[in-house]
């Protein structure tokens, strides 16, 4: 009896130690401040949503979750920082298409391997993408826009080179026959302002930036790249329903940690992230901007990223888009 009791106590202690992370004393995870590394400057969509969700995580954990901006090189600096951090659950990475999917195809060499060095905790949200023009553009629908592009290729703006918007448009060009020339900007708002000023013919924009322009009538959306129509712009057809079934793309965000982070810690973080994303104020903000937030366990998130890799990495290499050439 004494032996069984000692074994049970030892097993419980081991579970607590695992939840606290390698090298930590017994106790529930977390027991001190966490940092959430964001690879983009303050004020952007990734930063804003990280801070919104971090407030809920802090309240749930009873310890601060501090957002740390480390911009640079397609978020490579931030990714390397977290990939090399202790695998104890206290260093989180705000991830997106670029960090987990695009970068291995965009760079010949990376200081981190997202497939081996990072483990996905869960999903934050996916952002439908729209192709928008000025309200007085002669093309009344996407088919007319494609036809006009044959005579003169329009310019299209995107928030950055190799952004989900840019790569989605290059995919759309290939799969729908559209002709268009890329004009990269430093952020979606700058691209939208130049569209209104007539400096660019159209813009590929995400819902978080684009919905206020679409709903106010300042721009006209010709198509949505998502699987189904957006509830915030129900009048805008998807490319899929226009006959281009494989022309689907989103921007998306999630959370990852160093790959060796113990499974109990990953599960605790996933539980907290799900609760934070489901919070009333977060969901209200998401609904207002048209952001979709399917809940995913770590294994589901890993499977999702695997499907994205199979779709986008070969396409990026075929398109010849590189960031280190």
C-alpha positions as CSV (number, residue, x, y, z in Angstrom):
1,X,0.0,0.0,0.0
2,X,2.8,2.4,0.9
3,X,4.6,1.6,-2.3
4,X,1.5,2.3,-4.4
5,X,0.9,5.6,-2.6
6,X,4.5,6.7,-3.1
7,X,4.2,5.8,-6.8
8,X,1.0,7.8,-7.2
9,X,2.5,10.8,-5.4
10,X,5.6,10.6,-7.7
11,X,3.4,10.5,-10.8
12,X,1.5,13.5,-9.7
13,X,4.7,15.4,-8.9
14,X,6.0,14.5,-12.4
15,X,2.9,15.8,-14.0
16,X,3.2,19.1,-12.2
17,X,6.8,19.4,-13.1
18,X,6.0,18.8,-16.8
19,X,3.2,21.4,-16.7
20,X,5.7,23.9,-15.3
21,X,8.2,23.2,-18.0
22,X,11.7,21.7,-18.1
23,X,13.9,22.6,-15.1
24,X,11.1,24.2,-13.1
25,X,10.0,23.4,-9.6
26,X,6.7,21.8,-9.0
27,X,3.7,24.0,-9.6
28,X,1.0,24.8,-12.1
29,X,1.8,26.3,-15.4
30,X,2.3,29.2,-15.7
31,X,3.9,30.6,-12.6
32,X,5.4,33.8,-14.0
33,X,5.2,36.3,-17.0
34,X,5.0,34.9,-20.5
35,X,6.2,36.8,-23.6
36,X,4.4,36.7,-27.0
37,X,6.8,37.6,-29.8
38,X,5.3,39.3,-32.8
39,X,7.4,39.6,-36.0
40,X,5.8,42.9,-37.1
41,X,5.8,46.5,-36.0
42,X,3.2,47.9,-33.5
43,X,-0.1,48.9,-34.9
44,X,-0.5,46.3,-37.6
45,X,-3.2,43.5,-37.6
46,X,-0.9,40.9,-36.0
47,X,0.1,43.2,-33.2
48,X,-3.4,44.5,-32.5
49,X,-4.9,41.0,-32.3
50,X,-2.0,39.7,-30.2
51,X,-2.5,42.5,-27.7
52,X,-6.3,42.0,-27.6
53,X,-5.9,38.2,-27.0
54,X,-3.0,38.6,-24.6
55,X,-5.1,40.7,-22.3
56,X,-7.5,37.7,-21.9
57,X,-4.6,35.2,-21.6
58,X,-3.2,37.4,-18.8
59,X,-6.5,37.4,-16.9
60,X,-6.9,33.7,-17.3
61,X,-3.4,32.8,-16.3
62,X,-3.0,35.3,-13.5
63,X,0.3,36.3,-15.0
64,X,1.1,38.9,-17.6
65,X,1.4,37.9,-21.3
66,X,3.7,40.6,-22.6
67,X,3.7,41.3,-26.4
68,X,7.2,41.9,-27.7
69,X,7.5,43.3,-31.2
70,X,10.6,42.0,-33.1
71,X,10.0,43.1,-36.7
72,X,12.5,42.2,-39.5
73,X,13.0,40.1,-42.6
74,X,9.5,38.6,-43.1
75,X,9.3,37.8,-39.4
76,X,12.4,35.6,-39.6
77,X,14.0,37.3,-36.7
78,X,11.0,36.7,-34.4
79,X,10.7,33.1,-35.6
80,X,14.4,32.4,-34.9
81,X,14.1,34.0,-31.5
82,X,11.2,31.7,-30.4
83,X,12.6,28.6,-32.1
84,X,15.8,29.0,-30.0
85,X,14.0,29.9,-26.8
86,X,13.7,27.4,-23.9
87,X,10.9,24.9,-24.7
88,X,9.0,25.7,-21.5
89,X,5.8,27.4,-22.8
90,X,6.8,30.9,-21.6
91,X,7.9,32.1,-25.1
92,X,5.1,32.2,-27.6
93,X,5.2,33.1,-31.3
94,X,2.4,34.9,-33.2
95,X,2.4,33.0,-36.5
96,X,0.8,33.4,-39.9
97,X,1.0,32.1,-43.5
98,X,4.4,33.6,-44.0
99,X,6.2,32.3,-41.0
100,X,4.9,28.7,-41.1
101,X,4.2,28.1,-44.8
102,X,5.7,30.7,-47.2
103,X,9.2,31.4,-45.8
104,X,10.8,28.0,-46.6
105,X,9.9,28.6,-50.3
106,X,10.7,32.3,-50.3
107,X,14.2,31.9,-48.8
108,X,17.0,29.6,-49.9
109,X,18.2,29.3,-46.3
110,X,16.5,30.1,-43.0
111,X,17.9,30.1,-39.4
112,X,14.9,28.1,-38.3
113,X,12.8,25.2,-39.7
114,X,9.1,25.8,-39.0
115,X,8.4,22.1,-39.7
116,X,10.8,20.9,-37.0
117,X,11.5,23.8,-34.7
118,X,8.0,25.0,-33.9
119,X,4.8,23.4,-32.6
120,X,1.4,24.9,-33.3
121,X,-0.7,25.7,-30.3
122,X,-3.9,26.8,-32.1
123,X,-5.7,29.1,-34.5
124,X,-6.6,32.7,-34.0
125,X,-8.5,33.5,-37.2
126,X,-8.5,33.6,-40.9
127,X,-9.0,36.7,-42.9
128,X,-11.0,36.6,-46.2
129,X,-9.3,38.5,-49.1
130,X,-11.0,40.7,-51.6
131,X,-10.2,42.2,-54.9
132,X,-11.4,45.8,-54.9
133,X,-11.6,48.7,-57.4
134,X,-12.9,52.3,-57.2
135,X,-16.7,52.6,-57.5
136,X,-16.5,54.2,-60.9
137,X,-14.3,51.4,-62.5
138,X,-15.8,50.4,-65.9
139,X,-15.7,46.7,-65.0
140,X,-19.0,45.8,-63.2
141,X,-17.9,42.3,-62.4
142,X,-14.9,40.0,-62.2
143,X,-15.4,38.6,-65.7
144,X,-15.4,42.0,-67.3
145,X,-12.3,42.9,-65.2
146,X,-10.5,39.9,-66.7
147,X,-11.5,40.8,-70.2
148,X,-10.3,44.4,-69.8
149,X,-7.0,43.1,-68.4
150,X,-6.2,41.5,-71.8
151,X,-6.1,44.9,-73.5
152,X,-4.2,46.7,-70.7
153,X,-2.9,44.9,-67.6
154,X,-4.1,46.8,-64.5
155,X,-1.8,47.5,-61.6
156,X,-2.7,45.9,-58.3
157,X,-1.6,46.9,-54.9
158,X,-0.9,44.7,-51.9
159,X,0.4,45.3,-48.4
160,X,3.8,43.9,-49.1
161,X,5.9,41.6,-51.3
162,X,5.2,37.9,-50.4
163,X,2.2,38.9,-48.3
164,X,-0.8,36.5,-48.4
165,X,-2.4,39.2,-50.5
166,X,0.4,39.3,-53.1
167,X,0.7,35.5,-53.3
168,X,-3.0,35.0,-53.5
169,X,-3.2,37.5,-56.4
170,X,-0.5,35.7,-58.3
171,X,-2.4,32.4,-57.7
172,X,-5.6,34.1,-58.9
173,X,-3.8,35.4,-62.0
174,X,-2.6,32.0,-62.9
175,X,-5.9,30.2,-62.3
176,X,-8.4,32.7,-63.7
177,X,-6.5,34.2,-66.6
178,X,-6.2,37.7,-65.1
179,X,-3.4,40.0,-66.3
180,X,-2.1,42.4,-63.6
181,X,1.1,44.0,-62.4
182,X,2.1,44.0,-58.8
183,X,2.7,47.2,-56.9
184,X,3.8,46.5,-53.3
185,X,3.1,48.9,-50.4
186,X,4.0,49.2,-46.8
187,X,0.7,48.0,-45.4
188,X,-2.8,47.7,-46.6
189,X,-4.0,51.2,-45.6
190,X,-1.4,52.8,-47.8
191,X,-2.5,50.6,-50.8
192,X,-6.1,51.6,-50.2
193,X,-5.3,55.3,-50.1
194,X,-3.5,55.1,-53.4
195,X,-6.4,53.2,-54.9
196,X,-8.8,56.0,-53.9
197,X,-6.3,58.5,-55.3
198,X,-6.1,56.7,-58.6
199,X,-2.5,55.7,-58.3
200,X,-3.2,52.0,-58.6
201,X,-6.1,50.2,-60.5
202,X,-7.1,47.6,-57.9
203,X,-6.0,46.2,-54.5
204,X,-5.9,42.8,-53.0
205,X,-7.0,43.5,-49.4
206,X,-7.9,41.5,-46.3
207,X,-11.2,41.9,-44.5
208,X,-9.7,43.6,-41.5
209,X,-8.6,46.6,-43.6
210,X,-11.0,46.3,-46.5
211,X,-14.4,45.8,-44.9
212,X,-14.8,49.4,-43.7
213,X,-14.0,50.6,-47.2
214,X,-16.4,48.1,-48.8
215,X,-19.3,48.6,-46.4
216,X,-19.1,52.4,-46.8
217,X,-19.1,52.2,-50.6
218,X,-15.7,53.9,-50.9
219,X,-14.6,50.9,-53.0
220,X,-16.3,48.1,-54.9
221,X,-15.4,44.5,-54.4
222,X,-15.3,42.4,-57.5
223,X,-14.6,39.0,-55.8
224,X,-13.8,37.3,-52.6
225,X,-11.1,34.6,-52.5
226,X,-12.6,32.6,-49.7
227,X,-14.6,29.4,-49.8
228,X,-18.0,31.1,-49.1
229,X,-19.3,34.6,-49.2
230,X,-18.4,36.9,-46.2
231,X,-21.3,37.8,-43.9
232,X,-19.9,41.3,-43.9
233,X,-20.0,41.6,-47.7
234,X,-22.7,39.1,-48.7
235,X,-23.2,40.7,-52.1
236,X,-19.6,39.9,-53.2
237,X,-19.3,36.6,-55.0
238,X,-16.4,34.2,-54.4
239,X,-14.1,33.2,-57.2
240,X,-15.2,29.6,-56.5
241,X,-18.8,30.3,-57.3
242,X,-17.7,32.2,-60.4
243,X,-16.3,28.9,-61.7
244,X,-12.7,29.0,-60.4
245,X,-13.0,26.2,-57.8
246,X,-9.3,26.1,-56.9
247,X,-8.9,29.9,-56.5
248,X,-9.2,30.0,-52.7
249,X,-6.9,31.9,-50.4
250,X,-6.9,33.5,-46.9
251,X,-4.6,35.4,-44.6
252,X,-4.5,33.7,-41.2
253,X,-2.9,33.9,-37.8
254,X,-2.2,31.5,-35.0
255,X,0.2,30.7,-32.1
256,X,3.2,28.5,-31.9
257,X,5.9,27.5,-29.4
258,X,9.3,25.8,-29.5
259,X,8.8,22.2,-30.8
260,X,10.0,20.5,-27.6
261,X,7.5,22.2,-25.3
262,X,5.8,19.5,-23.2
263,X,2.4,18.3,-24.4
264,X,0.7,19.2,-21.1
265,X,1.9,22.8,-21.5
266,X,0.8,22.9,-25.1
267,X,-2.6,21.7,-24.1
268,X,-2.9,24.3,-21.4
269,X,-1.9,27.1,-23.8
270,X,-4.4,25.7,-26.4
271,X,-7.2,25.7,-23.8
272,X,-6.4,29.3,-22.8
273,X,-6.1,30.5,-26.5
274,X,-9.5,29.0,-27.4
275,X,-11.1,30.7,-24.4
276,X,-9.5,34.1,-25.3
277,X,-10.5,34.0,-28.9
278,X,-14.1,33.0,-27.8
279,X,-14.3,36.0,-25.5
280,X,-17.2,38.3,-26.3
281,X,-15.2,41.4,-27.1
282,X,-12.8,39.4,-29.4
283,X,-15.7,37.7,-31.2
284,X,-17.5,41.1,-31.6
285,X,-14.4,42.6,-33.2
286,X,-14.0,39.6,-35.4
287,X,-17.6,39.7,-36.6
288,X,-17.4,43.4,-37.3
289,X,-14.3,42.9,-39.5
290,X,-15.5,39.6,-41.1
291,X,-12.7,37.5,-39.5
292,X,-13.4,33.8,-39.2
293,X,-12.2,31.9,-36.1
294,X,-12.6,28.1,-36.4
295,X,-11.3,26.5,-33.2
296,X,-8.5,24.0,-33.5
297,X,-6.6,21.7,-31.2
298,X,-2.8,21.5,-31.7
299,X,-3.1,18.4,-33.9
300,X,-5.8,20.0,-36.0
301,X,-3.7,23.1,-36.5
302,X,-0.7,21.0,-37.5
303,X,-2.9,19.2,-40.1
304,X,-4.1,22.6,-41.4
305,X,-0.6,23.9,-41.8
306,X,0.4,20.7,-43.6
307,X,-2.4,21.2,-46.1
308,X,-1.3,24.8,-46.6
309,X,2.3,23.7,-47.2
310,X,1.3,21.2,-49.8
311,X,-0.7,24.0,-51.6
312,X,1.5,27.0,-51.4
313,X,5.2,26.0,-51.3
314,X,5.2,24.3,-54.7
315,X,3.2,27.3,-56.2
316,X,5.6,29.8,-54.8
317,X,8.5,27.9,-56.3
318,X,6.7,27.7,-59.6
319,X,6.1,31.4,-59.6
320,X,9.7,32.1,-58.9
321,X,9.0,34.5,-56.1
322,X,12.1,34.9,-53.7
323,X,13.0,37.2,-50.9
324,X,16.7,36.5,-50.7
325,X,17.7,36.8,-54.4
